[in-house]
Amino acid sequence: MNTELKYKTFDELLGDVGIDFAIYNNEGLIEPAQLIKVAQRVNYDLGLRINGTKEKVLDIENRKVKLPDDFYVLNYAYLTGTYTVNYRANAGRETENVIVGNCSRCHRAESDCCCEATYVQECQNGEKIFVQVVEKRKTETRTYESFERIRMSTDGGRADALNNHDGHTAFIKNGFIYTNIEHGKLFISYQGALEDDLGNLLVLDHPMINEYYEYAIKQRILENLFINGEDVAQKIQLIEPKLRSARNNALTIVNTPDFAEMYQVWKMNRKAMYARYYDMFKSFDSY
């Protein structure tokens, strides 16, 4: 699957379903509170590959550090060592020209403007336009040069994690990472939760996978109507085979590796075959 993932909110997904079920939607028979768990189940069924991979450097203070708000599953963690800082306060400034309609001083058009310092640029067709210069500064860039792996303890090893002096250990509890290090910096790679900044549920936005979400929600709507006495048995029989087909297509797309993943597998296989069939004969090459 392509690593360029796009998402949309649960409300947008429900709006697409409401267009297909216009009669039920107009009569108020579609209840979002009953359907949000269906979208969550589909997200879980599609697996962690649909969760975006994110990376952050966290500051350890008093042997603990708070996890990001969008944290879901940890991939790996490293302790960072030395790093270099590149300050860009006086160098490397980025400027860009932004076209504005009127003069920024007298707020008049070019024909009526009398300001001598106004930046006016002439276009290819001879027309003069006002251009405002915007300067962007970057404060600093940090480049970390050394890393050290930290062992994440399981539930049974939490008691020993903070008292272990043989190596660096940590465990996760209640949104925090607890370590046996007083101060430092921790680099983590994690799968982000499928939520936006406002806490709204996100679903994968893909032309083929959208059908899995929509048919799953439609099936639950018809199931609720059937339980409440509505005659929708034939509609359920129509939806269920389409739901199975959409699920199979969605899982196939999600689980298909992209080119970068296939290239990494090819490199590992080639390295393994080289070590197995050729590495033992390298000593004879000098003869």
C-alpha positions as semicolon CSV with decimal commas, in nm:
position;residue;x (nm);y (nm);z (nm)
1;M;0,000;0,000;0,000
2;N;0,118;0,351;-0,074
3;T;0,264;0,526;0,229
4;E;0,092;0,853;0,131
5;L;-0,218;0,810;0,345
6;K;-0,517;1,040;0,336
7;Y;-0,790;1,060;0,596
8;K;-1,134;1,207;0,643
9;T;-1,349;1,252;0,951
10;F;-1,626;1,019;1,061
11;D;-1,881;1,295;0,996
12;E;-1,773;1,313;0,632
13;L;-1,804;0,934;0,602
14;L;-2,150;0,945;0,757
15;G;-2,246;1,220;0,513
16;D;-2,157;0,994;0,219
17;V;-2,371;0,716;0,366
18;G;-2,656;0,959;0,426
19;I;-2,660;1,046;0,056
20;D;-2,722;0,680;-0,033
21;F;-2,977;0,637;0,248
22;A;-3,153;0,968;0,186
23;I;-3,496;0,847;0,304
24;Y;-3,368;0,706;0,632
25;N;-3,152;1,013;0,682
26;N;-3,440;1,256;0,630
27;E;-3,659;1,060;0,871
28;G;-3,388;1,073;1,140
29;L;-3,335;0,696;1,150
30;I;-2,954;0,722;1,126
31;E;-2,801;0,772;1,469
32;P;-2,426;0,860;1,461
33;A;-2,370;0,739;1,818
34;Q;-2,467;0,387;1,713
35;L;-2,235;0,387;1,411
36;I;-1,908;0,535;1,534
37;K;-1,811;0,201;1,686
38;V;-1,853;0,043;1,342
39;A;-1,594;0,280;1,194
40;Q;-1,362;0,206;1,487
41;R;-1,400;-0,168;1,426
42;V;-1,317;-0,125;1,056
43;N;-1,006;0,076;1,148
44;Y;-0,898;-0,201;1,382
45;D;-0,971;-0,467;1,118
46;L;-0,755;-0,289;0,860
47;G;-0,461;-0,300;1,100
48;L;-0,185;-0,065;1,208
49;R;-0,069;0,002;0,853
50;I;-0,339;0,267;0,814
51;N;-0,209;0,457;1,119
52;G;0,045;0,716;1,020
53;T;0,402;0,662;1,146
54;K;0,530;0,959;1,343
55;E;0,857;1,048;1,513
56;K;0,937;1,282;1,800
57;V;1,218;1,372;2,039
58;L;1,096;1,393;2,399
59;D;1,268;1,546;2,702
60;I;1,308;1,312;2,999
61;E;1,266;1,494;3,333
62;N;1,275;1,317;3,671
63;R;1,279;0,973;3,506
64;K;0,959;1,020;3,309
65;V;0,827;1,190;2,997
66;K;0,473;1,245;2,869
67;L;0,376;1,070;2,548
68;P;0,231;1,272;2,258
69;D;-0,144;1,323;2,262
70;D;-0,186;1,126;1,937
71;F;0,022;0,828;2,060
72;Y;-0,127;0,485;1,984
73;V;0,140;0,212;1,950
74;L;0,514;0,237;2,005
75;N;0,740;0,109;1,727
76;Y;1,080;0,162;1,887
77;A;1,265;0,408;2,111
78;Y;1,625;0,531;2,129
79;L;1,814;0,749;2,372
80;T;1,985;1,033;2,190
81;G;2,342;1,134;2,265
82;T;2,542;1,428;2,137
83;Y;2,399;1,665;1,882
84;T;2,501;1,976;1,692
85;V;2,295;2,293;1,678
86;N;2,281;2,509;1,368
87;Y;2,151;2,853;1,452
88;R;1,991;3,031;1,162
89;A;1,905;3,363;1,319
90;N;2,144;3,571;1,107
91;A;2,196;3,345;0,808
92;G;1,993;3,128;0,581
93;R;1,688;3,349;0,586
94;E;1,416;3,267;0,340
95;T;1,235;3,545;0,159
96;E;0,946;3,533;-0,077
97;N;0,751;3,789;-0,276
98;V;0,379;3,815;-0,205
99;I;0,161;4,008;-0,446
100;V;-0,069;4,259;-0,275
101;G;-0,346;4,464;-0,429
102;N;-0,261;4,812;-0,299
103;C;0,033;4,996;-0,149
104;S;0,107;4,879;0,206
105;R;0,167;5,240;0,316
106;C;-0,106;5,457;0,167
107;H;-0,333;5,165;0,066
108;R;-0,382;5,311;-0,283
109;A;-0,350;5,158;-0,625
110;E;-0,029;5,197;-0,827
111;S;-0,169;5,484;-1,035
112;D;-0,260;5,689;-0,725
113;C;0,034;5,593;-0,505
114;C;0,291;5,859;-0,417
115;C;0,519;5,659;-0,181
116;E;0,877;5,649;-0,302
117;A;0,978;5,335;-0,109
118;T;0,696;5,118;-0,235
119;Y;0,815;4,795;-0,401
120;V;0,648;4,788;-0,744
121;Q;0,719;4,506;-0,990
122;E;0,641;4,514;-1,360
123;C;0,479;4,207;-1,517
124;Q;0,547;4,064;-1,859
125;N;0,246;4,242;-2,006
126;G;0,373;4,578;-1,879
127;E;0,129;4,598;-1,589
128;K;0,272;4,714;-1,256
129;I;0,177;4,534;-0,937
130;F;0,263;4,584;-0,573
131;V;0,489;4,317;-0,423
132;Q;0,543;4,279;-0,048
133;V;0,866;4,108;0,068
134;V;0,805;3,854;0,348
135;E;1,109;3,729;0,541
136;K;1,101;3,392;0,718
137;R;1,358;3,302;0,983
138;K;1,445;2,960;1,117
139;T;1,574;2,964;1,473
140;E;1,781;2,647;1,492
141;T;1,829;2,296;1,356
142;R;1,950;2,012;1,575
143;T;2,136;1,713;1,427
144;Y;2,165;1,414;1,657
145;E;2,479;1,209;1,602
146;S;2,455;0,911;1,839
147;F;2,176;0,683;1,961
148;E;2,143;0,408;2,218
149;R;1,865;0,154;2,233
150;I;1,644;0,150;2,539
151;R;1,470;-0,172;2,643
152;M;1,095;-0,143;2,694
153;S;0,984;-0,364;2,984
154;T;0,660;-0,561;2,990
155;D;0,401;-0,546;3,267
156;G;0,597;-0,798;3,471
157;G;0,917;-0,599;3,447
158;R;0,789;-0,262;3,562
159;A;0,917;-0,306;3,917
160;D;1,273;-0,362;3,794
161;A;1,271;-0,095;3,522
162;L;1,345;0,201;3,749
163;N;1,599;0,008;3,960
164;N;1,796;-0,149;3,677
165;H;2,154;-0,017;3,669
166;D;2,287;-0,260;3,408
167;G;2,117;-0,094;3,113
168;H;1,860;0,159;3,006
169;T;1,504;0,036;3,053
170;A;1,160;0,193;3,048
171;F;0,790;0,112;3,056
172;I;0,469;0,286;2,949
173;K;0,190;0,362;3,195
174;N;-0,099;0,611;3,193
175;G;0,032;0,815;2,901
176;F;0,389;0,844;3,036
177;I;0,718;0,666;2,971
178;Y;0,903;0,590;3,295
179;T;1,278;0,529;3,270
180;N;1,575;0,471;3,496
181;I;1,738;0,789;3,361
182;E;1,706;1,118;3,546
183;H;1,742;1,351;3,247
184;G;1,794;1,304;2,876
185;K;1,628;1,299;2,538
186;L;1,426;1,011;2,400
187;F;1,359;0,957;2,030
188;I;1,045;0,753;1,963
189;S;0,878;0,619;1,652
190;Y;0,510;0,543;1,698
191;Q;0,183;0,486;1,519
192;G;-0,045;0,784;1,565
193;A;-0,404;0,752;1,677
194;L;-0,670;0,802;1,410
195;E;-0,792;1,132;1,553
196;D;-0,757;1,492;1,441
197;D;-0,653;1,784;1,660
198;L;-1,010;1,823;1,786
199;G;-1,043;1,457;1,886
200;N;-1,270;1,362;1,594
201;L;-1,241;1,006;1,466
202;L;-1,057;0,970;1,135
203;V;-1,103;0,699;0,874
204;L;-0,887;0,611;0,577
205;D;-0,981;0,798;0,260
206;H;-0,915;0,567;-0,035
207;P;-1,135;0,514;-0,344
208;M;-1,146;0,137;-0,297
209;I;-1,137;0,117;0,083
210;N;-1,418;0,371;0,127
211;E;-1,666;0,105;0,019
212;Y;-1,570;-0,115;0,315
213;Y;-1,650;0,166;0,559
214;E;-1,974;0,257;0,384
215;Y;-2,110;-0,097;0,348
216;A;-2,020;-0,176;0,710
217;I;-2,218;0,126;0,829
218;K;-2,508;0,051;0,592
219;Q;-2,523;-0,306;0,720
220;R;-2,545;-0,182;1,081
221;I;-2,816;0,073;0,992
222;L;-3,030;-0,193;0,825
223;E;-2,966;-0,433;1,113
224;N;-3,091;-0,177;1,366
225;L;-3,398;-0,106;1,153
226;F;-3,473;-0,478;1,125
227;I;-3,449;-0,520;1,502
228;N;-3,691;-0,228;1,544
229;G;-3,950;-0,396;1,322
230;E;-3,878;-0,246;0,980
231;D;-3,912;-0,469;0,674
232;V;-3,553;-0,449;0,543
233;A;-3,466;-0,819;0,520
234;Q;-3,415;-0,808;0,143
235;K;-3,194;-0,503;0,170
236;I;-2,977;-0,679;0,427
237;Q;-2,939;-0,976;0,190
238;L;-2,829;-0,730;-0,080
239;I;-2,577;-0,549;0,141
240;E;-2,402;-0,844;0,311
241;P;-2,231;-1,000;0,003
242;K;-2,117;-0,654;-0,107
243;L;-1,977;-0,598;0,242
244;R;-1,774;-0,920;0,225
245;S;-1,641;-0,830;-0,118
246;A;-1,551;-0,476;-0,010
247;R;-1,372;-0,609;0,300
248;N;-1,163;-0,853;0,096
249;N;-1,066;-0,579;-0,149
250;A;-0,977;-0,338;0,133
251;L;-0,758;-0,591;0,316
252;T;-0,583;-0,681;-0,009
253;I;-0,499;-0,317;-0,077
254;V;-0,383;-0,246;0,278
255;N;-0,165;-0,558;0,306
256;T;-0,001;-0,518;-0,035
257;P;0,355;-0,390;0,020
258;D;0,466;-0,081;-0,166
259;F;0,785;-0,057;-0,371
260;A;1,003;0,058;-0,078
261;E;0,899;-0,241;0,134
262;M;0,954;-0,483;-0,153
263;Y;1,298;-0,330;-0,214
264;Q;1,394;-0,381;0,151
265;V;1,286;-0,747;0,133
266;W;1,491;-0,791;-0,185
267;K;1,798;-0,641;-0,015
268;M;1,762;-0,869;0,288
269;N;1,721;-1,178;0,067
270;R;2,022;-1,083;-0,141
271;K;2,234;-1,027;0,170
272;A;2,125;-1,362;0,313
273;M;2,204;-1,547;-0,012
274;Y;2,541;-1,371;-0,036
275;A;2,635;-1,480;0,315
276;R;2,518;-1,835;0,248
277;Y;2,667;-1,911;-0,094
278;Y;2,949;-1,661;-0,159
279;D;3,088;-1,526;0,167
280;M;3,268;-1,851;0,245
281;F;3,468;-1,831;-0,082
282;K;3,595;-1,475;-0,045
283;S;3,929;-1,597;0,093
284;F;4,002;-1,771;-0,240
285;D;3,964;-1,450;-0,444
286;S;4,320;-1,344;-0,367
287;Y;4,468;-1,656;-0,531
